[in-house]
Amino acid sequence: MTCYRPREERCCSLDPCRHAAETRLLCGSIWLSLQDNKPRMNRRQSAKPSSFGSPNATTAAPNRPRRAPVSGASLHFELDRTRFAPPFFKQIRDHIRKAVAEGTLRVGVRLPPERQLAGMLGVSRSTVVHAYQELVADGLVRAAPSRGTVVAPLEQGEIQGPGAAAGSWTLTLPPLAALGSDSGLLSEIVGATGRGDVISFASAAPPEDLLPVAEVAELLQQAFEELGPRLVGYGPVDGIPELTEVLALRMRAAGAMAEGDGVIVLSGSTQGLALAARVLVEPGDEVVVEVPAYLGAIQTFELAGARLIGVPVDADGIRTDSLEEVLSRRRVRLMVLQPNFQNPSGASLSQRRREHVLWLARRHGVPILEDDAYGALYHVAPAPGSLKQLDRHRLVIYLSSFSKTLAPGLRVAVMCGPKPIIARIAIAKQFSDLNTSPLGQTIVSRMISSGLYDANLERLRSASRERMRSLLHELDGMPQLLERDLDPRGGLHVWCRLRVGDAQEAATTAARSGVAVVPGTAFYPTGMQRAAGRDRIRLSLPVSGGHAIKVGVRRLRQGLEQLSFGGEQRPARRTAVVV
Ligand SMILES: Cc1ncc(COP(=O)(O)O)c(C=O)c1O
């Protein structure tokens, strides 16, 4: 190991210096051994105690390395405590990023334990934890078993060394966490789904064997013969008329499109959430989300700078008593709700609460973005409809997708709401992607007009019902490991409470056993509420087909059993069970 201190400042003249085996980090006037992580006084500085700024330092004996006073003021990366300084966690994070970029901290070097660094800097441990978490998310450091947090190998193409902070610009990018909590999780989930050796309960998509491949191929061929190059050209921002007309007709028939409403076709609900965040919310605005909520919605609104207020969901959907309290105390800009077969809880909003939510929205003048990705995918009986159908005051903006009811790869979704809002969404969409691909739109439009869409949906519903039954049956065989609050009546998800381990451990052990699940924490906004998801995981119907359920749950069980050895089992807490 190397001593990184300039030769003339080393504590001995050997090169590498005698104490280099301890791998030292220069922290201004303190030498911090990164092996034993004990801060030590640097000789030169100790001879000039006044420069320390620490009262203890004045008594330090020169030329004798000894324990240094633990003081943030004496550290090289002294924190800026002035009024407009960046938050401490950012300062710590950026200091370490810079040190990695410049090569002061090399691969394998162990960072000080969180508690110790916190003590030295005079900040809370959670501040250091936060900084380290962001560095881990960036891939700059990693948690090494029994070693703590160590500097990770650099990604290919990244340069390390003196002055590299300027050259290796990728290391100085804003941290990944700036893109939202669990920013990489969605793509990881989709990635794991494609791996043949993994049975994925993580992806919220219709099973592959139920995708209408032959129908789509045939329609596509017909459409090419008929439309030729128009099928692969640009299209209108708000969608091809062939589709917007069909959608408007269906929404009007369902009572979900009122006088003065417009529709727009979007590239997935993901785009709908992003555009709504851009158009309806300004940084710092308060936005109500359910807790737990769809992680894509959480990430999108957090990225838009919204302050998320989580309102709990139970078996009857969002708790309107809590919602009422929040709305009367806070200045909420928007509510983002999933009234039907909510992702991840599976809960649907009861009729009484639907009316209550709309009443509250009106009373407090807060619009609702209704994300209805799963309403049509009921298993037993149709969902009670949408909030949009009940809305008499034009407070609801409706968003639905063909990803769960037809095929996610088509990237087609629809938004319906008051025309002034849709017009703004259209402008934002223009900046985002100009238009949704006419290919996907044409398929959706022709699937609907030909009746193939409804026929396929019926198939999907009955297969999902059977597979959900089988998944629940398998999960019921491991009550000592996990349980659930309700049996979903639609959608794709089962929200489970772990009786052993925590969400992250469960997801990690499951992955080692060859199954992918999503840790519950991902469904909560950043901050205190996240802890609420620590004993949860979400399982979705496997995309690889019904046969995967038995094997997948067996693997999950094996993984969780490992967690239960040595760990404590939480008491059962089966509450409201809905069948
Ligand atoms: C509730 C909810 N909303 C929106 C989406 C995004 O779907 P897409 O962008 O594929 O339409 C999902 C996907 O899982 C979801 O579960």
Ligand as a Chemical Component Dictionary entry (heavy atoms), coordinates in Angstrom:
data_LIG
# 
_chem_comp.id                   LIG 
_chem_comp.type                 NON-POLYMER 
_chem_comp.pdbx_formal_charge   0 
_chem_comp.three_letter_code    LIG 
# 
loop_
_chem_comp_atom.comp_id 
_chem_comp_atom.atom_id 
_chem_comp_atom.alt_atom_id 
_chem_comp_atom.type_symbol 
_chem_comp_atom.charge 
_chem_comp_atom.model_Cartn_x 
_chem_comp_atom.model_Cartn_y 
_chem_comp_atom.model_Cartn_z 
_chem_comp_atom.pdbx_ordinal 
LIG C1 C1 C 0 -48.756 2.001  -11.838 1  
LIG C2 C2 C 0 -47.889 2.105  -13.044 2  
LIG N1 N1 N 0 -47.891 3.225  -13.744 3  
LIG C3 C3 C 0 -47.134 3.375  -14.839 4  
LIG C4 C4 C 0 -46.314 2.367  -15.278 5  
LIG C5 C5 C 0 -45.485 2.586  -16.505 6  
LIG O1 O1 O 0 -45.945 1.817  -17.559 7  
LIG P1 P1 P 0 -45.652 2.124  -19.085 8  
LIG O2 O2 O 0 -44.676 3.233  -19.179 9  
LIG O3 O3 O 0 -45.095 0.858  -19.632 10 
LIG O4 O4 O 0 -46.945 2.483  -19.705 11 
LIG C6 C6 C 0 -46.266 1.164  -14.553 12 
LIG C7 C7 C 0 -45.367 0.079  -14.945 13 
LIG O5 O5 O 0 -45.061 -0.804 -14.200 14 
LIG C8 C8 C 0 -47.088 1.034  -13.414 15 
LIG O6 O6 O 0 -47.109 -0.084 -12.687 16 
# 
loop_
_chem_comp_bond.comp_id 
_chem_comp_bond.atom_id_1 
_chem_comp_bond.atom_id_2 
_chem_comp_bond.value_order 
_chem_comp_bond.pdbx_ordinal 
LIG C1 C2 SING 1  
LIG C2 N1 SING 2  
LIG C2 C8 DOUB 3  
LIG N1 C3 DOUB 4  
LIG C3 C4 SING 5  
LIG C4 C5 SING 6  
LIG C4 C6 DOUB 7  
LIG C5 O1 SING 8  
LIG O1 P1 SING 9  
LIG P1 O2 DOUB 10 
LIG P1 O3 SING 11 
LIG P1 O4 SING 12 
LIG C6 C7 SING 13 
LIG C6 C8 SING 14 
LIG C7 O5 DOUB 15 
LIG C8 O6 SING 16 
# 
